C-alpha cells in the first residue's frame, strides 16, 4: 500500500507505479490500513503507468522509437529514477540518438549509478571533441568483464594515438593480443596505428601477421591490406593479394573494383584516417563478435557508437543492417543497407541484403524485381539470380524459381565444390514442380561435388523411397545421412521409412519412434509411425498416431488417406514394395 504524505521521493513514485499496477491491472481495490488511509493513484499517475507499460510493450515488439518516447514521458515526472534513466539511455543509444543518449549517460554517472555503457558514451563524447586525455578518465571507470577487457585497451590505445603518443598507444593495446583468438584483431589495429603514424615497415609486418593469423581473411581485412600496398605504390603486392582473394571468391565486386583502380593508376583513401576512425573500427569489430541473438542488443549500441564517430563508415552500415536483421527489424535493416553509397565495394552486398529484407517483409515481387535489375547490370554475376531463386523457393513458388537457378548455373565460369548447394537448391524446386528426371540429375551432381552432405543424401534417398525405386541404395545413403546428423528428426524418419518400404517393420518402428522424439509435432512422421505400428500388430497405437497426425494439420492431399486408415486400417493391397 502507498501512504499519503506531503511529498514523494523518487522511490515513492516508483512504489506508486507498483500500486497502479495492482489497482489498474489486477483490479484490486485499495483498502484502509489501520488509522492511515491509502488513496487511488491520480489520473496523471495512471497515465504515467500506462506510458510505462506502453513503452515496455513497444520495446518487446522491437519498436524502439515508440518505446523511447513513452519512457521519456514517464521520466519527465520522475527525472532522478535510475532505472528509468538507464532504460532511456539504452533506447536512445539503440536508436542512434547519441546526443540524447549522452545526456542520459551524464545524468546516470552524476547520480552515482555508473555503468560501463554510460562511461563509454562519455568517453566517446570527449573523443569526438578531441579531448583524448579526458576520455581516458571515463575509460578507466569501466568495470572489467570479457567484452570490456577488449573494448578498454582498444580505446585507450587510440586515445594515446590521439595524443600523438604512438608508443604509449601500442603499449595500451597489448592486452588485446594476449586474449586467445584475438591475435588477428590485435595485429590489424597495431598495423593501423603504425600506418597512421607513418611507420610503414612496422605497419606492413602487422598487417601480414594479421592475415596469417586470420586463417580465412575477411573482405574487410584484404581491403585494408591492399589499400596499404596501393598507397605505398606496391602495385604488384596489392594485385597479388586481391587476386588471391578473388580465387576464393570469384564473384567478388570488391576485387573487380580494386583491379580497375589499379589499372587506372589511382590511389584509394587511407582506411583509417584518424584515431576516431580507429575507434570506430574497434567498436565495429566488437559488435560483429556480439551479433548473435543473445547479445544483439549490445552489438546494436556498439555499432551505433561507431557510426556516430564515423557516419561514412560503409562496413558499419552493413553491420547495423545485420544486427537489425537479427532482431527481426527488417524495414530498419533495409534502411541501413541503403545508406551504403553506390560506389562502395560493399554496395553490391548491401543491395542483395535489401532484397532479402524485402522478402522478409512479404514484398517478394519488389525483391525479385531488384534482383533481376542487378542481374542485368552484371551479366556474369550469378548471385542475384541465386538469391531470387532462393526467395521463390522459400515462398514455395517452385516453378518460378527454376529459370533463375538455370541462369545462375549458366553464368558459372567453372563448377567448383562450393556449388553443390546451388544444384541441391535447383533439385528441390525441380522435384517440387514435377520435373523429376532433371531433379535427380541435380541431386547426383550435388553429391558428386560434395559426397558428405547429409541433406542431399537424405533428399535423394527419401525421393527414391517414395517412388519405390533404388531402395537398397537409398537405404545406404540415408544411413550415411543419419550417421552425419544423428539428431535430425527428418533424416531419422527417412531411415525408418526406407526400412518400412523394405519390409523391416520392427526396424522401422525403432527408428520412427526415435524420429518422433526428435520431431514430435511433424504430421508426416506421426503418420509413418502409425503405419509401422499397424504392420507389427500394434493397432490401437497406430490409430493414436494417425489421429495425432491429423491434429497436426498435414498437407491437404493426404488428409483423406489418413482418415481412410483410421476407419479401415491398412488393407492387404497396401503392402510396401520390397527390394529395388
C-alpha positions as CSV (number, residue, x, y, z in Angstrom):
1,X,0.0,0.0,0.0
2,X,1.1,3.6,-0.6
3,X,0.7,6.0,2.2
4,X,-0.3,9.6,1.5
5,X,2.1,12.4,2.6
6,X,3.2,15.9,1.8
7,X,5.9,14.8,-0.6
8,X,7.2,11.8,-2.5
9,X,10.7,10.8,-3.2
10,X,11.7,9.1,-6.5
11,X,11.3,5.8,-4.6
12,X,7.8,6.8,-3.6
13,X,6.8,7.4,-7.2
14,X,8.3,4.0,-8.1
15,X,6.2,2.4,-5.4
16,X,3.1,4.3,-6.7
17,X,3.7,2.8,-10.1
18,X,3.6,-0.7,-8.5
19,X,0.3,0.2,-6.7
20,X,-1.1,1.4,-10.0
21,X,-0.2,-2.0,-11.5
22,X,-2.2,-3.7,-8.8
23,X,-5.1,-1.2,-8.8
24,X,-5.4,-0.6,-12.6
25,X,-4.4,-4.0,-14.0
26,X,-5.2,-6.6,-11.4
27,X,-8.4,-4.9,-10.4
28,X,-7.6,-4.7,-6.7
29,X,-9.1,-2.0,-4.5
30,X,-7.0,-0.1,-2.1
31,X,-8.4,-0.5,1.4
32,X,-7.6,1.4,4.6
33,X,-4.9,0.0,6.8
34,X,-5.0,1.0,10.5
35,X,-5.6,4.7,11.1
36,X,-3.9,5.7,7.8
37,X,-5.8,5.9,4.6
38,X,-4.4,4.8,1.2
39,X,-5.6,6.5,-1.9
40,X,-6.1,5.5,-5.5
41,X,-3.4,6.8,-8.0
42,X,-4.3,10.0,-9.7
43,X,-5.2,10.2,-13.3
44,X,-1.8,11.6,-14.2
45,X,-0.1,8.8,-12.3
46,X,-2.2,6.2,-14.1
47,X,-1.3,7.9,-17.3
48,X,2.4,7.6,-16.4
49,X,2.0,4.0,-15.6
50,X,0.2,3.5,-18.9
51,X,3.1,5.1,-20.7
52,X,5.5,2.9,-18.9
53,X,3.6,-0.3,-19.9
54,X,3.2,1.0,-23.4
55,X,7.0,1.6,-23.6
56,X,7.7,-1.9,-22.4
57,X,5.2,-3.3,-24.9
58,X,6.8,-1.3,-27.7
59,X,10.3,-2.4,-26.7
60,X,9.2,-6.1,-26.6
61,X,7.8,-5.6,-30.2
62,X,11.2,-4.0,-31.2
63,X,9.6,-0.7,-31.9
64,X,12.3,1.2,-30.0
65,X,11.4,4.6,-31.4
66,X,8.0,4.4,-29.8
67,X,9.4,2.8,-26.6
68,X,11.9,5.8,-26.3
69,X,9.0,8.3,-26.5
70,X,7.0,6.5,-23.8
71,X,9.9,6.2,-21.4
72,X,10.7,9.9,-21.9
73,X,7.2,10.8,-20.8
74,X,7.5,8.8,-17.6
75,X,11.0,10.1,-16.9
76,X,9.7,13.7,-17.2
77,X,7.7,13.1,-14.0
78,X,10.4,11.1,-12.2
79,X,13.7,12.6,-13.5
80,X,16.0,11.0,-11.0
81,X,14.8,7.5,-11.2
82,X,17.9,5.5,-12.0
83,X,16.1,2.6,-13.6
84,X,14.2,4.9,-16.0
85,X,17.4,6.8,-16.7
86,X,19.2,3.6,-17.7
87,X,16.2,2.5,-19.9
88,X,16.0,5.9,-21.6
89,X,19.8,5.8,-22.2
90,X,19.6,2.3,-23.7
91,X,16.7,3.2,-26.0
92,X,18.3,6.4,-27.2
93,X,21.7,4.7,-27.9
94,X,19.9,1.8,-29.6
95,X,18.2,4.2,-31.9
96,X,21.4,6.1,-32.7
97,X,20.2,9.2,-30.9
98,X,23.6,9.7,-29.4
99,X,23.2,13.3,-28.3
100,X,20.2,12.4,-26.1
101,X,22.0,9.2,-25.0
102,X,25.0,11.3,-23.9
103,X,22.7,13.5,-21.8
104,X,21.2,10.5,-20.0
105,X,24.7,8.9,-19.6
106,X,25.9,12.0,-17.9
107,X,22.9,12.0,-15.6
108,X,23.5,8.3,-14.8
109,X,27.1,8.9,-13.9
110,X,26.4,12.2,-12.0
111,X,23.8,10.3,-9.9
112,X,26.4,7.7,-8.9
113,X,24.7,4.8,-10.8
114,X,27.6,4.5,-13.2
115,X,27.5,1.8,-15.9
116,X,30.1,0.7,-18.4
117,X,28.0,1.9,-21.4
118,X,27.3,5.3,-19.8
119,X,31.1,5.7,-19.1
120,X,31.9,4.6,-22.6
121,X,29.4,7.1,-24.1
122,X,31.0,9.9,-22.2
123,X,34.5,8.8,-23.3
124,X,33.3,8.8,-26.9
125,X,31.8,12.3,-26.5
126,X,35.3,13.5,-25.3
127,X,37.0,11.8,-28.3
128,X,34.6,13.4,-30.7
129,X,35.6,16.8,-29.2
130,X,39.3,15.9,-29.4
131,X,39.6,15.7,-25.6
132,X,41.6,12.4,-25.6
133,X,43.1,12.8,-22.1
134,X,39.6,13.4,-20.6
135,X,38.3,10.4,-22.4
136,X,40.9,8.2,-20.7
137,X,39.4,9.1,-17.3
138,X,36.0,7.7,-18.3
139,X,37.6,4.6,-19.8
140,X,39.4,3.9,-16.5
141,X,35.9,3.8,-14.8
142,X,34.6,1.0,-16.9
143,X,34.2,-2.2,-14.9
144,X,36.0,-5.2,-16.2
145,X,34.5,-8.2,-18.0
146,X,35.5,-10.1,-21.1
147,X,34.0,-7.6,-23.5
148,X,35.2,-4.5,-21.6
149,X,38.6,-6.1,-21.3
150,X,38.7,-5.9,-25.1
151,X,37.0,-2.5,-25.5
152,X,39.1,-0.6,-22.9
153,X,42.6,-1.5,-24.3
154,X,41.4,-0.8,-27.9
155,X,40.0,2.6,-27.0
156,X,42.8,3.5,-24.6
157,X,45.3,2.7,-27.3
158,X,43.6,5.0,-29.8
159,X,43.3,7.8,-27.2
160,X,47.1,7.7,-26.8
161,X,47.4,8.0,-30.6
162,X,45.0,11.0,-30.4
163,X,47.6,12.5,-28.1
164,X,50.4,11.7,-30.7
165,X,52.0,9.1,-28.4
166,X,52.4,6.1,-30.7
167,X,54.5,4.0,-28.3
168,X,52.0,4.5,-25.4
169,X,49.2,3.6,-27.8
170,X,50.9,0.3,-28.8
171,X,51.6,-0.5,-25.2
172,X,47.9,0.2,-24.2
173,X,46.8,-2.1,-27.0
174,X,48.9,-5.1,-25.9
175,X,46.2,-6.8,-23.6
176,X,44.1,-7.4,-26.7
177,X,46.8,-9.6,-28.2
178,X,47.0,-11.7,-25.0
179,X,43.4,-12.9,-25.5
180,X,43.2,-16.2,-27.3
181,X,41.5,-15.8,-30.7
182,X,42.1,-12.0,-30.9
183,X,45.5,-12.1,-32.4
184,X,44.4,-11.0,-35.9
185,X,42.4,-8.2,-34.4
186,X,45.3,-7.0,-32.4
187,X,47.7,-7.1,-35.3
188,X,45.3,-5.2,-37.5
189,X,44.9,-2.3,-35.0
190,X,48.6,-2.3,-34.4
191,X,49.0,-2.0,-38.2
192,X,46.5,0.8,-38.4
193,X,48.3,2.7,-35.6
194,X,51.8,2.3,-37.2
195,X,50.3,3.2,-40.6
196,X,48.7,6.4,-39.3
197,X,51.9,7.4,-37.6
198,X,54.0,6.8,-40.8
199,X,55.9,3.8,-39.5
200,X,55.2,1.8,-42.7
201,X,57.6,-1.2,-42.4
202,X,56.1,-1.9,-38.9
203,X,52.6,-1.5,-40.3
204,X,53.3,-3.9,-43.1
205,X,54.6,-6.5,-40.7
206,X,51.5,-6.2,-38.5
207,X,49.1,-6.5,-41.5
208,X,50.9,-9.6,-42.8
209,X,50.8,-11.2,-39.3
210,X,47.0,-10.4,-39.1
211,X,46.4,-12.0,-42.4
212,X,48.3,-15.1,-41.4
213,X,46.6,-15.4,-38.0
214,X,43.1,-14.9,-39.5
215,X,43.2,-18.2,-41.4
216,X,40.4,-17.1,-43.8
217,X,40.9,-13.3,-44.2
218,X,37.7,-11.3,-44.5
219,X,37.0,-8.9,-47.3
220,X,37.5,-6.0,-44.8
221,X,41.0,-7.3,-43.9
222,X,42.0,-7.8,-47.6
223,X,40.7,-4.4,-48.5
224,X,42.7,-2.7,-45.7
225,X,45.9,-4.5,-46.6
226,X,45.5,-4.0,-50.3
227,X,44.8,-0.3,-49.6
228,X,48.1,0.0,-47.7
229,X,50.0,-1.5,-50.7
230,X,48.3,0.7,-53.2
231,X,49.1,3.8,-51.1
232,X,52.7,2.7,-50.9
233,X,53.0,2.3,-54.6
234,X,53.4,-1.5,-54.3
235,X,51.1,-2.4,-57.1
236,X,52.3,-5.9,-57.6
237,X,51.8,-6.8,-53.9
238,X,48.3,-5.2,-54.0
239,X,47.4,-7.1,-57.1
240,X,48.6,-10.4,-55.7
241,X,46.5,-10.1,-52.5
242,X,43.4,-9.1,-54.4
243,X,43.8,-11.9,-56.9
244,X,44.3,-14.5,-54.2
245,X,41.1,-13.3,-52.5
246,X,39.4,-13.4,-55.9
247,X,40.3,-17.0,-56.5
248,X,38.4,-18.0,-53.3
249,X,35.6,-15.5,-54.1
250,X,35.4,-15.3,-57.9
251,X,32.3,-13.2,-57.9
252,X,33.6,-10.5,-55.5
253,X,32.7,-7.0,-56.7
254,X,35.5,-5.7,-54.3
255,X,38.2,-7.4,-56.3
256,X,36.7,-6.2,-59.6
257,X,36.7,-2.6,-58.3
258,X,40.2,-2.9,-56.9
259,X,41.7,-4.2,-60.1
260,X,40.0,-1.5,-62.1
261,X,41.5,1.1,-59.7
262,X,45.0,-0.5,-60.2
263,X,44.6,-0.4,-64.0
264,X,43.7,3.3,-63.8
265,X,46.7,4.1,-61.6
266,X,44.5,5.9,-58.9
267,X,45.1,5.5,-55.2
268,X,42.5,4.9,-52.6
269,X,41.9,7.0,-49.4
270,X,43.5,5.7,-46.3
271,X,41.4,3.0,-44.5
272,X,41.9,4.5,-41.0
273,X,42.3,8.3,-41.3
274,X,42.3,9.3,-37.7
275,X,42.0,8.0,-34.1
276,X,38.2,8.4,-34.4
277,X,38.3,6.1,-37.4
278,X,40.4,3.6,-35.5
279,X,37.9,3.6,-32.6
280,X,35.0,3.1,-35.0
281,X,36.9,0.1,-36.4
282,X,37.3,-1.3,-32.9
283,X,33.7,-0.8,-31.9
284,X,32.5,-2.5,-35.1
285,X,34.9,-5.4,-34.6
286,X,33.4,-5.9,-31.1
287,X,29.8,-5.5,-32.4
288,X,30.5,-8.1,-35.1
289,X,31.5,-10.6,-32.4
290,X,28.3,-9.9,-30.5
291,X,25.8,-10.2,-33.3
292,X,24.0,-13.4,-32.2
293,X,20.5,-13.2,-30.8
294,X,21.6,-13.2,-27.2
295,X,23.9,-10.2,-27.5
296,X,22.4,-8.3,-30.4
297,X,21.1,-5.5,-28.2
298,X,24.6,-4.7,-27.0
299,X,26.0,-5.1,-30.6
300,X,23.5,-2.6,-31.8
301,X,24.7,0.1,-29.3
302,X,28.3,-0.5,-30.2
303,X,27.7,-0.2,-34.0
304,X,25.6,3.0,-33.3
305,X,28.5,4.4,-31.4
306,X,30.9,3.6,-34.3
307,X,28.6,5.3,-36.8
308,X,28.3,8.3,-34.6
309,X,32.1,8.6,-34.7
310,X,32.3,7.8,-38.4
311,X,29.0,8.4,-40.3
312,X,30.6,7.4,-43.7
313,X,31.7,4.0,-42.4
314,X,30.3,1.6,-45.0
315,X,31.1,-1.6,-43.1
316,X,29.3,0.0,-40.1
317,X,26.1,0.4,-42.1
318,X,26.4,-3.1,-43.3
319,X,26.8,-4.4,-39.7
320,X,24.0,-2.2,-38.5
321,X,21.7,-3.8,-41.0
322,X,22.9,-7.3,-39.9
323,X,22.1,-6.5,-36.2
324,X,18.7,-5.1,-37.1
325,X,18.0,-8.3,-39.2
326,X,19.0,-10.4,-36.2
327,X,16.3,-8.5,-34.2
328,X,13.7,-9.0,-36.9
329,X,13.6,-5.3,-37.7
330,X,13.7,-5.8,-41.5
331,X,12.4,-2.3,-42.6
332,X,15.1,-0.6,-40.5
333,X,17.7,-3.1,-41.7
334,X,16.9,-2.2,-45.3
335,X,17.3,1.5,-44.5
336,X,20.7,0.8,-43.0
337,X,21.8,-1.0,-46.2
338,X,20.5,1.8,-48.3
339,X,23.0,4.1,-46.5
340,X,25.9,2.4,-48.3
341,X,26.8,4.5,-51.3
342,X,26.7,3.1,-54.8
343,X,30.4,3.4,-55.3
344,X,31.3,1.5,-52.1
345,X,32.8,-2.0,-52.5
346,X,30.1,-3.1,-50.2
347,X,27.2,-1.7,-52.2
348,X,26.5,-4.9,-54.1
349,X,26.3,-6.9,-50.9
350,X,24.0,-4.2,-49.4
351,X,21.6,-4.5,-52.4
352,X,21.5,-8.2,-52.0
353,X,20.6,-7.8,-48.4
354,X,17.9,-5.2,-49.2
355,X,16.2,-7.8,-51.4
356,X,16.4,-10.3,-48.6
357,X,14.7,-7.9,-46.2
358,X,12.0,-7.0,-48.7
359,X,11.3,-10.8,-48.9
360,X,11.1,-10.9,-45.1
361,X,8.5,-8.1,-45.3
362,X,6.5,-10.2,-47.8
363,X,7.3,-7.8,-50.6
364,X,8.5,-10.7,-52.7
365,X,7.8,-9.1,-56.1
366,X,9.8,-6.0,-55.2
367,X,12.7,-8.2,-54.1
368,X,12.6,-10.2,-57.3
369,X,12.5,-7.0,-59.4
370,X,15.6,-5.6,-57.6
371,X,17.5,-8.8,-58.1
372,X,16.6,-9.0,-61.8
373,X,17.8,-5.5,-62.2
374,X,21.1,-6.4,-60.5
375,X,21.5,-9.5,-62.7
376,X,21.0,-7.3,-65.8
377,X,23.6,-4.8,-64.6
378,X,26.3,-7.5,-64.2
379,X,25.6,-10.2,-66.8
380,X,28.4,-12.5,-65.4
381,X,27.3,-12.4,-61.7
382,X,25.2,-15.4,-60.6
383,X,24.5,-14.3,-57.0
384,X,21.4,-12.1,-57.6
385,X,19.9,-14.9,-59.6
386,X,20.7,-17.4,-56.9
387,X,19.1,-15.1,-54.3
388,X,16.0,-14.7,-56.4
389,X,15.7,-18.5,-56.8
390,X,16.1,-18.9,-53.0
391,X,13.4,-16.4,-52.3
392,X,10.9,-18.0,-54.6
393,X,11.8,-21.4,-53.2
394,X,11.1,-20.2,-49.7
395,X,7.8,-18.8,-50.9
396,X,7.0,-22.2,-52.5
397,X,6.9,-20.7,-55.9
398,X,8.9,-23.6,-57.2
399,X,8.3,-23.4,-61.0
400,X,9.1,-19.7,-61.0
401,X,12.4,-20.4,-59.2
402,X,13.7,-22.9,-61.8
403,X,14.7,-20.4,-64.5
404,X,16.6,-18.2,-62.0
405,X,18.7,-21.2,-60.9
406,X,19.1,-22.2,-64.6
407,X,20.5,-18.8,-65.5
408,X,22.7,-18.7,-62.4
409,X,24.3,-22.0,-63.2
410,X,24.9,-20.9,-66.8
411,X,26.9,-18.0,-65.5
412,X,29.4,-20.1,-63.6
413,X,32.8,-19.9,-65.3
414,X,33.6,-23.3,-63.8
415,X,31.8,-25.7,-61.4
416,X,33.5,-25.9,-58.1
417,X,32.9,-27.9,-54.9
418,X,31.1,-25.0,-53.2
419,X,28.5,-25.0,-55.9
420,X,26.9,-28.2,-54.6
421,X,24.3,-26.1,-52.7
422,X,23.2,-24.5,-56.0
423,X,22.5,-27.8,-57.6
424,X,20.8,-29.0,-54.5
425,X,18.5,-26.0,-54.4
426,X,17.6,-26.3,-58.1
427,X,17.0,-30.0,-57.5
428,X,14.4,-29.2,-54.8
429,X,12.4,-26.8,-57.0
430,X,12.6,-29.2,-59.9
431,X,11.3,-32.1,-57.8
432,X,8.6,-29.9,-56.3
433,X,7.5,-28.7,-59.7
434,X,7.2,-32.3,-61.0
435,X,10.4,-32.4,-63.1
436,X,11.9,-35.5,-61.5
437,X,14.5,-36.5,-64.1
438,X,16.2,-33.1,-64.0
439,X,15.9,-33.0,-60.2
440,X,17.5,-36.4,-59.8
441,X,20.4,-35.3,-62.0
442,X,21.0,-32.2,-59.9
443,X,21.0,-34.2,-56.6
444,X,23.5,-36.6,-58.1
445,X,25.6,-33.7,-59.2
446,X,25.5,-32.1,-55.8
447,X,26.7,-35.4,-54.3
448,X,29.5,-35.7,-56.9
449,X,30.7,-32.2,-55.7
450,X,30.2,-32.9,-52.0
451,X,29.6,-36.5,-51.1
452,X,29.2,-35.9,-47.4
453,X,26.2,-33.6,-47.5
454,X,23.6,-35.2,-45.3
455,X,20.6,-33.2,-46.6
456,X,21.3,-34.1,-50.2
457,X,21.8,-37.8,-49.3
458,X,18.5,-37.7,-47.4
459,X,16.5,-35.8,-50.0
460,X,17.6,-38.1,-52.9
461,X,17.3,-41.2,-50.8
462,X,13.8,-40.3,-49.5
463,X,12.7,-39.4,-53.0
464,X,13.7,-42.8,-54.2
465,X,11.9,-44.5,-51.3
466,X,8.7,-42.6,-52.1
467,X,9.0,-43.8,-55.7
468,X,9.8,-47.3,-54.6
469,X,13.0,-47.4,-56.7
470,X,16.7,-47.9,-55.8
471,X,15.6,-48.9,-52.2
472,X,18.8,-50.7,-51.2
473,X,20.9,-47.7,-52.5
474,X,18.6,-45.3,-50.8
475,X,18.9,-47.2,-47.5
476,X,22.7,-46.9,-47.7
477,X,22.5,-43.2,-48.5
478,X,20.1,-42.4,-45.6
479,X,22.1,-44.5,-43.2
480,X,25.1,-42.3,-44.1
481,X,23.0,-39.2,-43.6
482,X,21.9,-40.4,-40.1
483,X,25.5,-41.0,-39.2
484,X,26.3,-37.5,-40.2
485,X,23.3,-35.9,-38.5
486,X,22.0,-38.3,-35.8
487,X,19.9,-35.6,-34.1
488,X,17.9,-34.6,-37.2
489,X,14.4,-36.0,-36.9
490,X,13.6,-35.7,-40.6
491,X,16.6,-37.7,-41.6
492,X,16.0,-40.4,-38.9
493,X,12.4,-40.6,-40.2
494,X,13.7,-41.2,-43.7
495,X,15.7,-44.2,-42.5
496,X,12.7,-45.6,-40.7
497,X,10.6,-45.1,-43.8
498,X,13.1,-46.9,-46.1
499,X,13.2,-49.8,-43.7
500,X,9.4,-49.9,-43.8
501,X,9.4,-49.9,-47.6
502,X,11.9,-52.8,-47.5
503,X,9.6,-54.7,-45.1
504,X,11.7,-54.4,-42.0
505,X,8.8,-53.2,-39.8
506,X,10.4,-53.8,-36.4
507,X,13.5,-51.8,-37.5
508,X,11.2,-49.1,-38.9
509,X,9.3,-48.8,-35.6
510,X,12.6,-48.4,-33.7
511,X,13.8,-45.5,-36.0
512,X,10.5,-43.8,-36.4
513,X,10.0,-43.7,-32.6
514,X,13.3,-42.0,-32.3
515,X,12.3,-39.6,-35.1
516,X,9.1,-38.7,-33.1
517,X,11.2,-38.0,-30.0
518,X,13.2,-35.5,-32.2
519,X,10.3,-34.0,-34.1
520,X,7.1,-34.7,-32.1
521,X,5.0,-32.1,-34.0
522,X,5.6,-33.3,-37.5
523,X,2.4,-34.9,-39.1
524,X,4.3,-36.9,-41.7
525,X,6.5,-38.7,-39.0
526,X,3.4,-39.4,-36.9
527,X,1.7,-40.9,-40.0
528,X,4.7,-43.0,-40.8
529,X,4.9,-44.3,-37.2
530,X,1.2,-45.2,-37.3
531,X,1.8,-47.3,-40.5
532,X,4.7,-49.1,-38.9
533,X,2.7,-49.8,-35.7
534,X,-0.1,-51.3,-37.8
535,X,2.3,-53.6,-39.5
536,X,3.7,-55.0,-36.3
537,X,0.2,-55.6,-34.9
538,X,0.1,-52.5,-32.6
539,X,-3.3,-51.4,-34.0
540,X,-4.5,-49.2,-31.1
541,X,-1.2,-47.3,-31.1
542,X,-1.4,-47.0,-34.9
543,X,-4.7,-45.2,-34.7
544,X,-3.4,-42.9,-31.9
545,X,-0.6,-41.8,-34.2
546,X,-2.9,-41.3,-37.2
547,X,-5.2,-39.2,-35.1
548,X,-2.3,-37.2,-33.9
549,X,-1.1,-36.7,-37.5
550,X,-4.5,-35.3,-38.4
551,X,-4.4,-32.9,-35.5
552,X,-1.1,-31.5,-36.7
553,X,-2.6,-30.3,-40.0
554,X,-0.9,-32.4,-42.6
555,X,-0.9,-31.5,-46.3
556,X,-4.5,-31.5,-47.7
557,X,-3.8,-34.2,-50.2
558,X,-3.0,-36.8,-47.5
559,X,-5.9,-35.9,-45.1
560,X,-8.3,-38.3,-46.9
561,X,-5.7,-41.1,-46.8
562,X,-5.2,-40.8,-43.1
563,X,-8.9,-40.7,-42.5
564,X,-9.3,-43.9,-44.5
565,X,-6.7,-45.6,-42.4
566,X,-8.4,-44.6,-39.2
567,X,-11.6,-46.1,-40.5
568,X,-10.3,-49.2,-42.2
569,X,-6.7,-49.7,-41.2
570,X,-4.1,-50.7,-43.8
571,X,-5.5,-53.0,-46.3
572,X,-4.0,-56.2,-47.9
573,X,-3.1,-54.3,-51.1
574,X,-1.2,-51.7,-49.2
575,X,1.9,-53.7,-48.5
576,X,5.2,-51.8,-49.3
577,X,7.3,-52.8,-52.2
578,X,10.4,-54.7,-51.4
579,X,13.9,-54.6,-52.9
580,X,14.8,-52.2,-55.7
